[in-house]
Structures are given as C-alpha cells and as structure tokens.
Amino acid sequence: MNALLSLSLALNFLAQQPDSVEMADQLRADGKIWVVVLVIAVVFAGIVAYLIRLDRQLSKVEKEVNSKLSDKKTLNPSAGAAGR
C-alpha cells in the first residue's frame, strides 16, 4: 500500500514540473552560469587533488610497512616459518 502511495505521489510530482527551469534560464541570460560552472570545476579539481595527495601518502606508508616487515623477516627468519 505504501509503495503504491509513494509511486502515485512521485508521478504527481513529476507531472507538475515545468518544462524549463527558470533559475537556470535566468543564470544563462545574465551570463552567470559560467560562475556556477567555474565553482563546480574548482570543487572537482580540489577533490581530485586531495585524492592524488592521499594516494601518494598511502603509498609512502605502504612502502614503510613493507620495508619494516621485510627487515623483521631478515633479522629473524625462523619467526616467519614458525607462524605458518
């Protein structure tokens, strides 16, 4: 019953939507749409830069952990066999 009610409300809402978005049309007419595009591009570039930086930091930590593990195995080779 809830699903049918939700579906009917969603269809009613979609049927009432105007054909064009007035705010977007006004932004295009004023030339301010490029400000919106620029802000979105800057935010996206910031997220990409953050992810690249984070990946480099994680790679550095992984290398440190792997080198410490390999140092432990070379110092005590019997400990690696005992753990199996």
PDB file of N, CA, C and O in Angstrom:
ATOM      1  N   MET A   1       0.816  -1.183   0.000  1.00  0.00           N
ATOM      2  CA  MET A   1       0.000   0.000   0.000  1.00  0.00           C
ATOM      3  C   MET A   1       0.864   1.253   0.000  1.00  0.00           C
ATOM      4  O   MET A   1       0.586   2.211  -0.722  1.00  0.00           O
ATOM      5  N   ASN A   2       1.938   1.239   0.833  1.00  0.00           N
ATOM      6  CA  ASN A   2       2.844   2.385   0.909  1.00  0.00           C
ATOM      7  C   ASN A   2       3.571   2.595  -0.411  1.00  0.00           C
ATOM      8  O   ASN A   2       3.804   3.730  -0.827  1.00  0.00           O
ATOM      9  N   ALA A   3       3.923   1.503  -1.062  1.00  0.00           N
ATOM     10  CA  ALA A   3       4.629   1.614  -2.333  1.00  0.00           C
ATOM     11  C   ALA A   3       3.736   2.244  -3.395  1.00  0.00           C
ATOM     12  O   ALA A   3       4.197   3.057  -4.197  1.00  0.00           O
ATOM     13  N   LEU A   4       2.461   1.869  -3.400  1.00  0.00           N
ATOM     14  CA  LEU A   4       1.520   2.432  -4.374  1.00  0.00           C
ATOM     15  C   LEU A   4       1.299   3.920  -4.112  1.00  0.00           C
ATOM     16  O   LEU A   4       1.225   4.714  -5.049  1.00  0.00           O
ATOM     17  N   LEU A   5       1.197   4.292  -2.847  1.00  0.00           N
ATOM     18  CA  LEU A   5       1.036   5.695  -2.485  1.00  0.00           C
ATOM     19  C   LEU A   5       2.270   6.498  -2.869  1.00  0.00           C
ATOM     20  O   LEU A   5       2.152   7.602  -3.401  1.00  0.00           O
ATOM     21  N   SER A   6       3.443   5.957  -2.604  1.00  0.00           N
ATOM     22  CA  SER A   6       4.686   6.633  -2.967  1.00  0.00           C
ATOM     23  C   SER A   6       4.803   6.807  -4.469  1.00  0.00           C
ATOM     24  O   SER A   6       5.217   7.865  -4.943  1.00  0.00           O
ATOM     25  N   LEU A   7       4.443   5.782  -5.216  1.00  0.00           N
ATOM     26  CA  LEU A   7       4.510   5.850  -6.670  1.00  0.00           C
ATOM     27  C   LEU A   7       3.556   6.900  -7.208  1.00  0.00           C
ATOM     28  O   LEU A   7       3.914   7.665  -8.103  1.00  0.00           O
ATOM     29  N   SER A   8       2.352   6.943  -6.674  1.00  0.00           N
ATOM     30  CA  SER A   8       1.384   7.927  -7.166  1.00  0.00           C
ATOM     31  C   SER A   8       1.818   9.348  -6.823  1.00  0.00           C
ATOM     32  O   SER A   8       1.615  10.262  -7.622  1.00  0.00           O
ATOM     33  N   LEU A   9       2.413   9.547  -5.647  1.00  0.00           N
ATOM     34  CA  LEU A   9       2.911  10.875  -5.285  1.00  0.00           C
ATOM     35  C   LEU A   9       4.079  11.288  -6.170  1.00  0.00           C
ATOM     36  O   LEU A   9       4.177  12.447  -6.572  1.00  0.00           O
ATOM     37  N   ALA A  10       4.959  10.348  -6.473  1.00  0.00           N
ATOM     38  CA  ALA A  10       6.105  10.651  -7.327  1.00  0.00           C
ATOM     39  C   ALA A  10       5.647  11.014  -8.730  1.00  0.00           C
ATOM     40  O   ALA A  10       6.168  11.959  -9.324  1.00  0.00           O
ATOM     41  N   LEU A  11       4.683  10.279  -9.267  1.00  0.00           N
ATOM     42  CA  LEU A  11       4.178  10.590 -10.601  1.00  0.00           C
ATOM     43  C   LEU A  11       3.474  11.935 -10.623  1.00  0.00           C
ATOM     44  O   LEU A  11       3.590  12.683 -11.594  1.00  0.00           O
ATOM     45  N   ASN A  12       2.751  12.245  -9.568  1.00  0.00           N
ATOM     46  CA  ASN A  12       2.073  13.527  -9.472  1.00  0.00           C
ATOM     47  C   ASN A  12       3.085  14.664  -9.421  1.00  0.00           C
ATOM     48  O   ASN A  12       2.903  15.694 -10.071  1.00  0.00           O
ATOM     49  N   PHE A  13       4.144  14.479  -8.653  1.00  0.00           N
ATOM     50  CA  PHE A  13       5.180  15.498  -8.547  1.00  0.00           C
ATOM     51  C   PHE A  13       5.881  15.705  -9.886  1.00  0.00           C
ATOM     52  O   PHE A  13       6.133  16.842 -10.284  1.00  0.00           O
ATOM     53  N   LEU A  14       6.195  14.626 -10.573  1.00  0.00           N
ATOM     54  CA  LEU A  14       6.863  14.730 -11.868  1.00  0.00           C
ATOM     55  C   LEU A  14       5.968  15.377 -12.916  1.00  0.00           C
ATOM     56  O   LEU A  14       6.454  16.082 -13.800  1.00  0.00           O
ATOM     57  N   ALA A  15       4.686  15.145 -12.824  1.00  0.00           N
ATOM     58  CA  ALA A  15       3.754  15.712 -13.791  1.00  0.00           C
ATOM     59  C   ALA A  15       3.624  17.218 -13.619  1.00  0.00           C
ATOM     60  O   ALA A  15       3.263  17.911 -14.570  1.00  0.00           O
ATOM     61  N   GLN A  16       3.907  17.740 -12.440  1.00  0.00           N
ATOM     62  CA  GLN A  16       3.755  19.161 -12.177  1.00  0.00           C
ATOM     63  C   GLN A  16       5.011  19.969 -12.463  1.00  0.00           C
ATOM     64  O   GLN A  16       4.988  21.193 -12.334  1.00  0.00           O
ATOM     65  N   GLN A  17       6.096  19.327 -12.843  1.00  0.00           N
ATOM     66  CA  GLN A  17       7.333  20.038 -13.117  1.00  0.00           C
ATOM     67  C   GLN A  17       7.185  20.895 -14.369  1.00  0.00           C
ATOM     68  O   GLN A  17       6.608  20.446 -15.360  1.00  0.00           O
ATOM     69  N   PRO A  18       7.700  22.128 -14.337  1.00  0.00           N
ATOM     70  CA  PRO A  18       7.647  22.966 -15.535  1.00  0.00           C
ATOM     71  C   PRO A  18       8.608  22.442 -16.596  1.00  0.00           C
ATOM     72  O   PRO A  18       9.533  21.687 -16.297  1.00  0.00           O
ATOM     73  N   ASP A  19       8.374  22.855 -17.836  1.00  0.00           N
ATOM     74  CA  ASP A  19       9.213  22.380 -18.939  1.00  0.00           C
ATOM     75  C   ASP A  19      10.633  22.935 -18.866  1.00  0.00           C
ATOM     76  O   ASP A  19      11.577  22.264 -19.281  1.00  0.00           O
ATOM     77  N   SER A  20      10.796  24.140 -18.349  1.00  0.00           N
ATOM     78  CA  SER A  20      12.130  24.719 -18.231  1.00  0.00           C
ATOM     79  C   SER A  20      12.355  25.184 -16.796  1.00  0.00           C
ATOM     80  O   SER A  20      11.413  25.483 -16.063  1.00  0.00           O
ATOM     81  N   VAL A  21      13.609  25.234 -16.426  1.00  0.00           N
ATOM     82  CA  VAL A  21      13.973  25.682 -15.090  1.00  0.00           C
ATOM     83  C   VAL A  21      14.264  27.172 -15.174  1.00  0.00           C
ATOM     84  O   VAL A  21      15.214  27.587 -15.838  1.00  0.00           O
ATOM     85  N   GLU A  22      13.453  27.969 -14.507  1.00  0.00           N
ATOM     86  CA  GLU A  22      13.562  29.414 -14.610  1.00  0.00           C
ATOM     87  C   GLU A  22      14.894  29.934 -14.091  1.00  0.00           C
ATOM     88  O   GLU A  22      15.471  30.857 -14.666  1.00  0.00           O
ATOM     89  N   MET A  23      15.386  29.342 -12.999  1.00  0.00           N
ATOM     90  CA  MET A  23      16.635  29.813 -12.422  1.00  0.00           C
ATOM     91  C   MET A  23      17.785  29.609 -13.400  1.00  0.00           C
ATOM     92  O   MET A  23      18.609  30.507 -13.579  1.00  0.00           O
ATOM     93  N   ALA A  24      17.851  28.457 -14.025  1.00  0.00           N
ATOM     94  CA  ALA A  24      18.923  28.180 -14.978  1.00  0.00           C
ATOM     95  C   ALA A  24      18.818  29.089 -16.194  1.00  0.00           C
ATOM     96  O   ALA A  24      19.831  29.557 -16.714  1.00  0.00           O
ATOM     97  N   ASP A  25      17.606  29.336 -16.641  1.00  0.00           N
ATOM     98  CA  ASP A  25      17.423  30.243 -17.775  1.00  0.00           C
ATOM     99  C   ASP A  25      17.889  31.652 -17.424  1.00  0.00           C
ATOM    100  O   ASP A  25      18.519  32.323 -18.241  1.00  0.00           O
ATOM    101  N   GLN A  26      17.582  32.095 -16.220  1.00  0.00           N
ATOM    102  CA  GLN A  26      17.996  33.434 -15.794  1.00  0.00           C
ATOM    103  C   GLN A  26      19.512  33.515 -15.654  1.00  0.00           C
ATOM    104  O   GLN A  26      20.113  34.522 -16.029  1.00  0.00           O
ATOM    105  N   LEU A  27      20.139  32.466 -15.118  1.00  0.00           N
ATOM    106  CA  LEU A  27      21.599  32.463 -14.998  1.00  0.00           C
ATOM    107  C   LEU A  27      22.254  32.504 -16.372  1.00  0.00           C
ATOM    108  O   LEU A  27      23.257  33.191 -16.565  1.00  0.00           O
ATOM    109  N   ARG A  28      21.687  31.765 -17.330  1.00  0.00           N
ATOM    110  CA  ARG A  28      22.221  31.798 -18.682  1.00  0.00           C
ATOM    111  C   ARG A  28      22.060  33.177 -19.299  1.00  0.00           C
ATOM    112  O   ARG A  28      22.969  33.675 -19.963  1.00  0.00           O
ATOM    113  N   ALA A  29      20.918  33.787 -19.084  1.00  0.00           N
ATOM    114  CA  ALA A  29      20.643  35.100 -19.669  1.00  0.00           C
ATOM    115  C   ALA A  29      21.576  36.167 -19.086  1.00  0.00           C
ATOM    116  O   ALA A  29      22.003  37.074 -19.800  1.00  0.00           O
ATOM    117  N   ASP A  30      21.891  36.062 -17.800  1.00  0.00           N
ATOM    118  CA  ASP A  30      22.764  37.042 -17.159  1.00  0.00           C
ATOM    119  C   ASP A  30      24.241  36.740 -17.377  1.00  0.00           C
ATOM    120  O   ASP A  30      25.094  37.571 -17.062  1.00  0.00           O
ATOM    121  N   GLY A  31      24.549  35.578 -17.906  1.00  0.00           N
ATOM    122  CA  GLY A  31      25.943  35.187 -18.097  1.00  0.00           C
ATOM    123  C   GLY A  31      26.582  34.663 -16.829  1.00  0.00           C
ATOM    124  O   GLY A  31      27.793  34.445 -16.791  1.00  0.00           O
ATOM    125  N   LYS A  32      25.791  34.457 -15.792  1.00  0.00           N
ATOM    126  CA  LYS A  32      26.326  33.979 -14.516  1.00  0.00           C
ATOM    127  C   LYS A  32      26.460  32.463 -14.459  1.00  0.00           C
ATOM    128  O   LYS A  32      26.983  31.918 -13.488  1.00  0.00           O
ATOM    129  N   ILE A  33      25.995  31.795 -15.485  1.00  0.00           N
ATOM    130  CA  ILE A  33      26.104  30.333 -15.496  1.00  0.00           C
ATOM    131  C   ILE A  33      27.566  29.912 -15.491  1.00  0.00           C
ATOM    132  O   ILE A  33      27.911  28.843 -14.988  1.00  0.00           O
ATOM    133  N   TRP A  34      28.427  30.760 -16.056  1.00  0.00           N
ATOM    134  CA  TRP A  34      29.853  30.435 -16.094  1.00  0.00           C
ATOM    135  C   TRP A  34      30.471  30.505 -14.706  1.00  0.00           C
ATOM    136  O   TRP A  34      31.448  29.810 -14.428  1.00  0.00           O
ATOM    137  N   VAL A  35      29.917  31.330 -13.839  1.00  0.00           N
ATOM    138  CA  VAL A  35      30.378  31.369 -12.455  1.00  0.00           C
ATOM    139  C   VAL A  35      30.045  30.045 -11.770  1.00  0.00           C
ATOM    140  O   VAL A  35      30.861  29.499 -11.028  1.00  0.00           O
ATOM    141  N   VAL A  36      28.872  29.551 -12.017  1.00  0.00           N
ATOM    142  CA  VAL A  36      28.461  28.266 -11.444  1.00  0.00           C
ATOM    143  C   VAL A  36      29.356  27.146 -11.969  1.00  0.00           C
ATOM    144  O   VAL A  36      29.813  26.296 -11.204  1.00  0.00           O
ATOM    145  N   VAL A  37      29.600  27.152 -13.270  1.00  0.00           N
ATOM    146  CA  VAL A  37      30.461  26.134 -13.879  1.00  0.00           C
ATOM    147  C   VAL A  37      31.866  26.221 -13.293  1.00  0.00           C
ATOM    148  O   VAL A  37      32.478  25.194 -13.002  1.00  0.00           O
ATOM    149  N   LEU A  38      32.380  27.429 -13.119  1.00  0.00           N
ATOM    150  CA  LEU A  38      33.721  27.617 -12.563  1.00  0.00           C
ATOM    151  C   LEU A  38      33.802  27.105 -11.128  1.00  0.00           C
ATOM    152  O   LEU A  38      34.779  26.451 -10.762  1.00  0.00           O
ATOM    153  N   VAL A  39      32.806  27.388 -10.325  1.00  0.00           N
ATOM    154  CA  VAL A  39      32.802  26.922  -8.935  1.00  0.00           C
ATOM    155  C   VAL A  39      32.768  25.397  -8.883  1.00  0.00           C
ATOM    156  O   VAL A  39      33.485  24.786  -8.092  1.00  0.00           O
ATOM    157  N   ILE A  40      31.946  24.788  -9.714  1.00  0.00           N
ATOM    158  CA  ILE A  40      31.879  23.327  -9.753  1.00  0.00           C
ATOM    159  C   ILE A  40      33.220  22.740 -10.208  1.00  0.00           C
ATOM    160  O   ILE A  40      33.677  21.732  -9.669  1.00  0.00           O
ATOM    161  N   ALA A  41      33.842  23.374 -11.198  1.00  0.00           N
ATOM    162  CA  ALA A  41      35.137  22.890 -11.689  1.00  0.00           C
ATOM    163  C   ALA A  41      36.216  23.009 -10.611  1.00  0.00           C
ATOM    164  O   ALA A  41      37.048  22.113 -10.467  1.00  0.00           O
ATOM    165  N   VAL A  42      36.209  24.102  -9.859  1.00  0.00           N
ATOM    166  CA  VAL A  42      37.201  24.286  -8.794  1.00  0.00           C
ATOM    167  C   VAL A  42      37.002  23.252  -7.691  1.00  0.00           C
ATOM    168  O   VAL A  42      37.973  22.687  -7.189  1.00  0.00           O
ATOM    169  N   VAL A  43      35.770  23.005  -7.318  1.00  0.00           N
ATOM    170  CA  VAL A  43      35.495  21.998  -6.289  1.00  0.00           C
ATOM    171  C   VAL A  43      35.933  20.619  -6.769  1.00  0.00           C
ATOM    172  O   VAL A  43      36.545  19.864  -6.015  1.00  0.00           O
ATOM    173  N   PHE A  44      35.623  20.291  -8.013  1.00  0.00           N
ATOM    174  CA  PHE A  44      36.016  18.999  -8.569  1.00  0.00           C
ATOM    175  C   PHE A  44      37.540  18.865  -8.613  1.00  0.00           C
ATOM    176  O   PHE A  44      38.084  17.818  -8.262  1.00  0.00           O
ATOM    177  N   ALA A  45      38.228  19.927  -9.046  1.00  0.00           N
ATOM    178  CA  ALA A  45      39.695  19.896  -9.101  1.00  0.00           C
ATOM    179  C   ALA A  45      40.284  19.735  -7.703  1.00  0.00           C
ATOM    180  O   ALA A  45      41.280  19.033  -7.525  1.00  0.00           O
ATOM    181  N   GLY A  46      39.674  20.379  -6.713  1.00  0.00           N
ATOM    182  CA  GLY A  46      40.141  20.231  -5.340  1.00  0.00           C
ATOM    183  C   GLY A  46      39.992  18.809  -4.829  1.00  0.00           C
ATOM    184  O   GLY A  46      40.877  18.291  -4.148  1.00  0.00           O
ATOM    185  N   ILE A  47      38.882  18.185  -5.153  1.00  0.00           N
ATOM    186  CA  ILE A  47      38.667  16.793  -4.738  1.00  0.00           C
ATOM    187  C   ILE A  47      39.673  15.871  -5.410  1.00  0.00           C
ATOM    188  O   ILE A  47      40.222  14.978  -4.763  1.00  0.00           O
ATOM    189  N   VAL A  48      39.921  16.074  -6.694  1.00  0.00           N
ATOM    190  CA  VAL A  48      40.901  15.255  -7.418  1.00  0.00           C
ATOM    191  C   VAL A  48      42.297  15.448  -6.827  1.00  0.00           C
ATOM    192  O   VAL A  48      43.021  14.472  -6.630  1.00  0.00           O
ATOM    193  N   ALA A  49      42.684  16.693  -6.542  1.00  0.00           N
ATOM    194  CA  ALA A  49      44.000  16.962  -5.955  1.00  0.00           C
ATOM    195  C   ALA A  49      44.130  16.300  -4.581  1.00  0.00           C
ATOM    196  O   ALA A  49      45.177  15.744  -4.253  1.00  0.00           O
ATOM    197  N   TYR A  50      43.078  16.362  -3.793  1.00  0.00           N
ATOM    198  CA  TYR A  50      43.092  15.728  -2.481  1.00  0.00           C
ATOM    199  C   TYR A  50      43.267  14.216  -2.603  1.00  0.00           C
ATOM    200  O   TYR A  50      44.034  13.615  -1.850  1.00  0.00           O
ATOM    201  N   LEU A  51      42.560  13.604  -3.546  1.00  0.00           N
ATOM    202  CA  LEU A  51      42.661  12.152  -3.717  1.00  0.00           C
ATOM    203  C   LEU A  51      44.050  11.747  -4.191  1.00  0.00           C
ATOM    204  O   LEU A  51      44.572  10.718  -3.761  1.00  0.00           O
ATOM    205  N   ILE A  52      44.653  12.537  -5.067  1.00  0.00           N
ATOM    206  CA  ILE A  52      46.011  12.233  -5.536  1.00  0.00           C
ATOM    207  C   ILE A  52      46.996  12.336  -4.373  1.00  0.00           C
ATOM    208  O   ILE A  52      47.862  11.477  -4.205  1.00  0.00           O
ATOM    209  N   ARG A  53      46.857  13.397  -3.568  1.00  0.00           N
ATOM    210  CA  ARG A  53      47.738  13.574  -2.408  1.00  0.00           C
ATOM    211  C   ARG A  53      47.576  12.425  -1.420  1.00  0.00           C
ATOM    212  O   ARG A  53      48.561  11.909  -0.891  1.00  0.00           O
ATOM    213  N   LEU A  54      46.351  12.033  -1.177  1.00  0.00           N
ATOM    214  CA  LEU A  54      46.068  10.941  -0.256  1.00  0.00           C
ATOM    215  C   LEU A  54      46.662   9.622  -0.761  1.00  0.00           C
ATOM    216  O   LEU A  54      47.191   8.834   0.022  1.00  0.00           O
ATOM    217  N   ASP A  55      46.571   9.389  -2.072  1.00  0.00           N
ATOM    218  CA  ASP A  55      47.141   8.178  -2.656  1.00  0.00           C
ATOM    219  C   ASP A  55      48.654   8.145  -2.483  1.00  0.00           C
ATOM    220  O   ASP A  55      49.223   7.098  -2.176  1.00  0.00           O
ATOM    221  N   ARG A  56      49.302   9.280  -2.677  1.00  0.00           N
ATOM    222  CA  ARG A  56      50.763   9.326  -2.502  1.00  0.00           C
ATOM    223  C   ARG A  56      51.154   9.067  -1.055  1.00  0.00           C
ATOM    224  O   ARG A  56      52.126   8.361  -0.787  1.00  0.00           O
ATOM    225  N   GLN A  57      50.401   9.635  -0.125  1.00  0.00           N
ATOM    226  CA  GLN A  57      50.703   9.405   1.284  1.00  0.00           C
ATOM    227  C   GLN A  57      50.506   7.938   1.654  1.00  0.00           C
ATOM    228  O   GLN A  57      51.307   7.365   2.392  1.00  0.00           O
ATOM    229  N   LEU A  58      49.451   7.343   1.147  1.00  0.00           N
ATOM    230  CA  LEU A  58      49.207   5.923   1.441  1.00  0.00           C
ATOM    231  C   LEU A  58      50.295   5.040   0.841  1.00  0.00           C
ATOM    232  O   LEU A  58      50.718   4.064   1.460  1.00  0.00           O
ATOM    233  N   SER A  59      50.743   5.378  -0.352  1.00  0.00           N
ATOM    234  CA  SER A  59      51.823   4.605  -0.974  1.00  0.00           C
ATOM    235  C   SER A  59      53.094   4.690  -0.139  1.00  0.00           C
ATOM    236  O   SER A  59      53.807   3.699   0.019  1.00  0.00           O
ATOM    237  N   LYS A  60      53.375   5.870   0.391  1.00  0.00           N
ATOM    238  CA  LYS A  60      54.555   6.048   1.232  1.00  0.00           C
ATOM    239  C   LYS A  60      54.452   5.194   2.495  1.00  0.00           C
ATOM    240  O   LYS A  60      55.425   4.548   2.884  1.00  0.00           O
ATOM    241  N   VAL A  61      53.287   5.186   3.135  1.00  0.00           N
ATOM    242  CA  VAL A  61      53.091   4.398   4.352  1.00  0.00           C
ATOM    243  C   VAL A  61      53.182   2.908   4.024  1.00  0.00           C
ATOM    244  O   VAL A  61      53.758   2.143   4.799  1.00  0.00           O
ATOM    245  N   GLU A  62      52.625   2.487   2.892  1.00  0.00           N
ATOM    246  CA  GLU A  62      52.706   1.076   2.499  1.00  0.00           C
ATOM    247  C   GLU A  62      54.152   0.644   2.302  1.00  0.00           C
ATOM    248  O   GLU A  62      54.535  -0.450   2.717  1.00  0.00           O
ATOM    249  N   LYS A  63      54.959   1.494   1.671  1.00  0.00           N
ATOM    250  CA  LYS A  63      56.373   1.172   1.471  1.00  0.00           C
ATOM    251  C   LYS A  63      57.100   1.046   2.804  1.00  0.00           C
ATOM    252  O   LYS A  63      57.928   0.153   2.981  1.00  0.00           O
ATOM    253  N   GLU A  64      56.789   1.950   3.756  1.00  0.00           N
ATOM    254  CA  GLU A  64      57.421   1.879   5.073  1.00  0.00           C
ATOM    255  C   GLU A  64      57.038   0.594   5.792  1.00  0.00           C
ATOM    256  O   GLU A  64      57.895  -0.053   6.394  1.00  0.00           O
ATOM    257  N   VAL A  65      55.778   0.219   5.739  1.00  0.00           N
ATOM    258  CA  VAL A  65      55.312  -1.001   6.406  1.00  0.00           C
ATOM    259  C   VAL A  65      55.959  -2.224   5.761  1.00  0.00           C
ATOM    260  O   VAL A  65      56.419  -3.125   6.462  1.00  0.00           O
ATOM    261  N   ASN A  66      55.995  -2.256   4.438  1.00  0.00           N
ATOM    262  CA  ASN A  66      56.605  -3.394   3.750  1.00  0.00           C
ATOM    263  C   ASN A  66      58.093  -3.499   4.051  1.00  0.00           C
ATOM    264  O   ASN A  66      58.613  -4.605   4.199  1.00  0.00           O
ATOM    265  N   SER A  67      58.787  -2.371   4.143  1.00  0.00           N
ATOM    266  CA  SER A  67      60.224  -2.427   4.444  1.00  0.00           C
ATOM    267  C   SER A  67      60.449  -2.898   5.877  1.00  0.00           C
ATOM    268  O   SER A  67      61.398  -3.639   6.135  1.00  0.00           O
ATOM    269  N   LYS A  68      59.595  -2.483   6.818  1.00  0.00           N
ATOM    270  CA  LYS A  68      59.731  -2.942   8.202  1.00  0.00           C
ATOM    271  C   LYS A  68      59.441  -4.436   8.305  1.00  0.00           C
ATOM    272  O   LYS A  68      60.106  -5.146   9.060  1.00  0.00           O
ATOM    273  N   LEU A  69      58.451  -4.916   7.550  1.00  0.00           N
ATOM    274  CA  LEU A  69      58.154  -6.343   7.568  1.00  0.00           C
ATOM    275  C   LEU A  69      59.290  -7.156   6.973  1.00  0.00           C
ATOM    276  O   LEU A  69      59.636  -8.220   7.486  1.00  0.00           O
ATOM    277  N   SER A  70      59.865  -6.660   5.900  1.00  0.00           N
ATOM    278  CA  SER A  70      60.980  -7.391   5.285  1.00  0.00           C
ATOM    279  C   SER A  70      62.209  -7.359   6.182  1.00  0.00           C
ATOM    280  O   SER A  70      62.967  -8.329   6.208  1.00  0.00           O
ATOM    281  N   ASP A  71      62.431  -6.262   6.925  1.00  0.00           N
ATOM    282  CA  ASP A  71      63.542  -6.196   7.869  1.00  0.00           C
ATOM    283  C   ASP A  71      63.356  -7.197   8.999  1.00  0.00           C
ATOM    284  O   ASP A  71      64.322  -7.823   9.435  1.00  0.00           O
ATOM    285  N   LYS A  72      62.128  -7.357   9.477  1.00  0.00           N
ATOM    286  CA  LYS A  72      61.851  -8.329  10.537  1.00  0.00           C
ATOM    287  C   LYS A  72      62.129  -9.751  10.052  1.00  0.00           C
ATOM    288  O   LYS A  72      62.675 -10.568  10.794  1.00  0.00           O
ATOM    289  N   LYS A  73      61.756 -10.042   8.815  1.00  0.00           N
ATOM    290  CA  LYS A  73      61.963 -11.389   8.283  1.00  0.00           C
ATOM    291  C   LYS A  73      63.435 -11.683   8.090  1.00  0.00           C
ATOM    292  O   LYS A  73      63.858 -12.820   8.303  1.00  0.00           O
ATOM    293  N   THR A  74      64.237 -10.697   7.693  1.00  0.00           N
ATOM    294  CA  THR A  74      65.666 -10.937   7.502  1.00  0.00           C
ATOM    295  C   THR A  74      66.386 -11.057   8.836  1.00  0.00           C
ATOM    296  O   THR A  74      67.373 -11.786   8.928  1.00  0.00           O
ATOM    297  N   LEU A  75      65.919 -10.358   9.882  1.00  0.00           N
ATOM    298  CA  LEU A  75      66.553 -10.442  11.190  1.00  0.00           C
ATOM    299  C   LEU A  75      66.228 -11.749  11.898  1.00  0.00           C
ATOM    300  O   LEU A  75      67.069 -12.289  12.616  1.00  0.00           O
ATOM    301  N   ASN A  76      65.016 -12.264  11.703  1.00  0.00           N
ATOM    302  CA  ASN A  76      64.584 -13.476  12.390  1.00  0.00           C
ATOM    303  C   ASN A  76      63.851 -14.373  11.399  1.00  0.00           C
ATOM    304  O   ASN A  76      62.621 -14.425  11.411  1.00  0.00           O
ATOM    305  N   PRO A  77      64.583 -15.078  10.542  1.00  0.00           N
ATOM    306  CA  PRO A  77      63.907 -15.902   9.520  1.00  0.00           C
ATOM    307  C   PRO A  77      63.125 -17.063  10.105  1.00  0.00           C
ATOM    308  O   PRO A  77      62.180 -17.527   9.467  1.00  0.00           O
ATOM    309  N   SER A  78      63.468 -17.555  11.283  1.00  0.00           N
ATOM    310  CA  SER A  78      62.730 -18.677  11.869  1.00  0.00           C
ATOM    311  C   SER A  78      61.349 -18.243  12.346  1.00  0.00           C
ATOM    312  O   SER A  78      60.448 -19.077  12.435  1.00  0.00           O
ATOM    313  N   ALA A  79      61.158 -16.961  12.655  1.00  0.00           N
ATOM    314  CA  ALA A  79      59.866 -16.480  13.124  1.00  0.00           C
ATOM    315  C   ALA A  79      58.839 -16.542  11.995  1.00  0.00           C
ATOM    316  O   ALA A  79      57.657 -16.776  12.247  1.00  0.00           O
ATOM    317  N   GLY A  80      59.277 -16.334  10.756  1.00  0.00           N
ATOM    318  CA  GLY A  80      58.355 -16.425   9.631  1.00  0.00           C
ATOM    319  C   GLY A  80      57.893 -17.846   9.399  1.00  0.00           C
ATOM    320  O   GLY A  80      56.739 -18.069   9.034  1.00  0.00           O
ATOM    321  N   ALA A  81      58.777 -18.815   9.605  1.00  0.00           N
ATOM    322  CA  ALA A  81      58.411 -20.216   9.402  1.00  0.00           C
ATOM    323  C   ALA A  81      57.565 -20.732  10.553  1.00  0.00           C
ATOM    324  O   ALA A  81      56.726 -21.613  10.363  1.00  0.00           O
ATOM    325  N   ALA A  82      57.781 -20.184  11.760  1.00  0.00           N
ATOM    326  CA  ALA A  82      57.038 -20.650  12.923  1.00  0.00           C
ATOM    327  C   ALA A  82      55.581 -20.188  12.862  1.00  0.00           C
ATOM    328  O   ALA A  82      54.699 -20.830  13.432  1.00  0.00           O
ATOM    329  N   GLY A  83      55.333 -19.082  12.174  1.00  0.00           N
ATOM    330  CA  GLY A  83      53.983 -18.564  12.099  1.00  0.00           C
ATOM    331  C   GLY A  83      53.104 -19.352  11.137  1.00  0.00           C
ATOM    332  O   GLY A  83      51.887 -19.162  11.136  1.00  0.00           O
ATOM    333  N   ARG A  84      53.666 -20.212  10.337  1.00  0.00           N
ATOM    334  CA  ARG A  84      52.901 -20.948   9.341  1.00  0.00           C
ATOM    335  C   ARG A  84      52.231 -22.140   9.905  1.00  0.00           C
ATOM    336  O   ARG A  84      51.546 -22.863   9.181  1.00  0.00           O
TER     337      ARG A  84
END
